[in-house]
Structure formats: C-alpha cells, structure tokens
C-alpha cells in the first residue's frame, strides 16, 4: 500500500476533550472591533489550511504586518514595542516562553516566517503524495478574544474534518492557536501565530531551514520510491519507515494512510 508522509503533527480524534470547547465565546457577544480582529485571524488560518492541505499557495503575507512598506516599519516597531505590557496583562497566555515576548519587530517577522515555513513544509509532503480528499471542512471555535487599544489576541481551536479520497475512514485534525494582532492604519494585521502544533513547539526559538528540510524530504521520498520499485511487495509493506528530518532531532515517519 502506498505510504503517506505525516510530519510532526498528530491526527487527533477522540483524544481531544470536548470540554475544551465548553467555554467558547459567542462572537456575536463581542464588540465589532473584536469581531473584525477575529475575522482577520480565522481567515488567515483558513487560507493557511487550504495552502497546506491542497498545496495551493495562498497569500499568507496579506493581512499580516509584513504588508507594511519598509519605510513605515520604524513606526510599526515603535507601536509593537508596547505589546509585552499588553500580553502580560492577559489572564491566560498559553505560550509564555517565546521570543515574541521581547516585543521586537524582528521577533514577530521570524514568527510569521516560521508559520509560513510550516505550511510550505507540510504542503510539500502532501504534494509529493498527490493527496486528494473526498471532503475537507475547516471550522474555527473561538474560546476568547481580548482587545486593548491597538492590540488584540484571539484564542481559537481549528478543527479540520476531512477524508482522503482513497481512504474509507474520515480523519480529524484539531490545533490550538493563539493569534496576536495589531491595528495599523485602521486595519487589524496578524503579528504572530502561536500553537500547540509540534512543529511550532520544536522550532519556535530555533533556526529552521525550509530549503534544507525540503531537500531532505525529497531525498528520502526518492529513496523510498526506488526501494518500492526494486523490492517485491511483502506482507510487511505497511510498516512505517523512518525519514530523517533535516536540522531536527525529531524523526518524521512514513505511516500507512489507511489503518
């Protein structure tokens, strides 16, 4: 059976507790300004999901601080320097030990780049496998949102229900995101994307090299395909095979898509 490449994230089904949604906040109960920030955050996440799962590049720079021209970055830098004070005042901050706590523009830009790299990495895996789906439905459950002046945070769970075209059973992916936004020139812009995704937890404060990782994936995939052509199929064909990850102490695995 053809093997599916699965990266650092895990498919979560019954292991995800439904109590996590018990405190979710109705968007209709929030202010129009908070609703606008939530719309930007969830739209960004949805674009990223389609880009990753369908390996169809979306403009993930739009609606982030990276759309601001270089000659205006000094003004933005002064604005976001106040972010640590805003963040420290939040009742719940799920990811505390991160570089964005410094409130520097560089830290936020590196955070956004890492998220784009994650999307590109997993998208490349899906493209190599020529992944298609019977259906694909992302949804977003906002637990809470906080706003103070020109800063906002959105605490949200992304649930993706999908089924591979050649698989009889449905799958579900649940990921928690903590999105920070800044209002610039009257528009909410995403400034950081934090999550419980293992990719983010592994690389959030390290130097991930996307090009090297992609080269490693391609080499491992080519080797696996060559082995499949040169060796006769056996009853053990569905046994997972380790794929070395570039610049990582964590192994990514080839795992049978349908189990």
TANORFEN-V275772 format. One record per residue. PSI is psi in whole degrees, 0 to 359 (* if undefined). Layout:
<<PSI> <PSI>>
//
This chain:
<<141> <138> <143> <135> <125> <128> <217> <337> <162> <142> <124> <128> <260> <345> <341> <123> <133> <345> <341> <337> <357> <329> <13> <145> <135> <126> <329> <341> <353> <167> <157> <323> <320> <320> <322> <319> <319> <319> <318> <316> <312> <327> <320> <313> <321> <319> <318> <320> <313> <323> <319> <311> <330> <10> <48> <103> <123> <163> <89> <358> <328> <142> <23> <171> <347> <355> <347> <131> <151> <325> <356> <0> <331> <319> <317> <318> <319> <322> <311> <354> <339> <355> <317> <323> <318> <315> <318> <340> <353> <142> <323> <123> <100> <334> <98> <318> <72> <158> <337> <347> <342> <341> <23> <148> <320> <318> <319> <319> <321> <324> <313> <322> <321> <319> <319> <321> <320> <314> <316> <321> <307> <326> <321> <320> <315> <323> <318> <324> <358> <49> <133> <165> <150> <322> <160> <113> <101> <145> <160> <124> <108> <118> <313> <165> <142> <142> <139> <106> <240> <12> <147> <152> <146> <120> <109> <145> <130> <125> <123> <112> <129> <165> <127> <146> <328> <32> <140> <340> <144> <163> <162> <137> <125> <126> <136> <136> <144> <103> <129> <139> <156> <142> <122> <124> <39> <5> <135> <131> <137> <131> <339> <152> <109> <149> <171> <6> <137> <330> <311> <316> <330> <320> <4> <330> <32> <175> <94> <128> <100> <315> <320> <322> <319> <318> <320> <319> <312> <317> <317> <320> <317> <318> <318> <320> <321> <321> <320> <327> <327> <340> <139> <148> <142> <175> <346> <15> <337> <4> <132> <147> <136> <140> <117> <137> <133> <134> <36> <146> <0> <130> <139> <149> <147> <121> <139> <135> <316> <123> <*>>
//
